[in-house]
């Protein structure tokens, strides 16, 4: 998992990228089919929408 932060990112953008990274780590640790995945996917999508891009590749 590679996390990218644009040069000159604002504090808000950095916080959103950090949140996306935390969500991605939780998703990786959950078993497939976990009921928690749907909520985490929604949270991650909200972060991606707020940033305008996916910070994790």
MOBEL-V981460 format. One record per backbone hydrogen bond with DSSP energy under -0.5 kcal/mol. CO is the residue of the C=O (numbers start at 1). NH is the residue of the N-H. E is the energy in kcal/mol with one decimal. If there is no record, write none. Layout:
# MOBEL-V981460
CO_NH_E, CO_NH_E
This chain:
# MOBEL-V981460
1_3_-0.5, 2_57_-2.6, 6_9_-1.4, 10_14_-2.4, 11_15_-2.3, 12_16_-2.3, 13_17_-2.3, 14_18_-2.3, 15_19_-2.3, 16_20_-2.5, 17_21_-2.2, 18_22_-2.2, 19_23_-2.5, 20_24_-2.5, 21_25_-2.1, 22_26_-2.0, 23_27_-2.5, 24_28_-2.2, 25_29_-1.2, 26_30_-0.8, 27_30_-0.9, 31_34_-1.6, 34_37_-1.4, 35_39_-0.6, 36_40_-2.1, 37_41_-2.7, 38_42_-1.9, 39_43_-2.3, 40_44_-2.7, 41_45_-2.3, 42_46_-2.0, 43_47_-1.9, 44_48_-2.5, 45_49_-2.6, 46_50_-2.2, 47_51_-2.3, 48_52_-2.4, 48_53_-0.9, 53_55_-0.7, 55_4_-2.6
